[in-house]
Amino acid sequence: MFDARLRSSLGPALDAAARWLDVPAVTPNRLTALNLVAGLASAALAATQLWIPALLMWLLCRLADGLDGPLARRRALGSSPASGQGGFFDICADFIVYGATVIGVAIGANAAFDAPWLPFLLVLFAYYINGGAFLSFSSIAEKQGRTLDDGRSLSFLGGLAEGGETVLVHSLWLIFPAAAAYIAAVWALLVCLSAAQRIVAGFHALR
């Protein structure tokens, strides 16, 4: 919905931050590792109903995820093409973090507010379909020479639910944990619609 515009508006600030972080001790893979560790910490904190610390760890994790790409592109300027290792690590870390944080919130909300499990299971199901759709498209598009280059490692088809929307929703259910199940139910529907949109768009794009 708003992810593309958000990435465009934040791009200059992230590039400036990448210039500031461009020192030997900071590498793109270390930022991705910070993303992974902070995301898992957020999930664990949410599971124990420490909602504000969980929110802070979630935002740190997303900040690290936003900075690893600009730093990697900055390091790649004038050098040999990237190996793809960083992009692979990044997408794996994102999938782990997204799944873990859903589970963490589900455990915490169930323990604190007797929230039902079903909405969170539907979110995981929607993530599974959505991830399968865009990863399949990216792989086949690469083989056919039809890659979509927006600066990211993979070819992403646009949809209702993307990175910016995910940051917002995961933040909302940490800010309003009593309503997390309701937020999750709506989010699962939006991600499923986004997955359907990507499946249709990918099918037609690969003709």
Secondary structure, DSSP 8 states (H G I E B T S, - for coil): --HHHHHHHHHHHHHHHHHHH-STT--HHHHHHHHHHHHHHHHHHHHTT-HHHHHHHHHHHHHHHHHHHHHHHHHHTTSS---SHHHHHHHHHHHHHHHHHHHHHHHHHHHHH---SHHHHHHHHHHHHHHHHHHHHHHHHHHHT----SSSSS-----SS-HHHHHHHHHHHHHSGGGHHHHHHHHHHHHHHHHHHHHHHHHHHT-
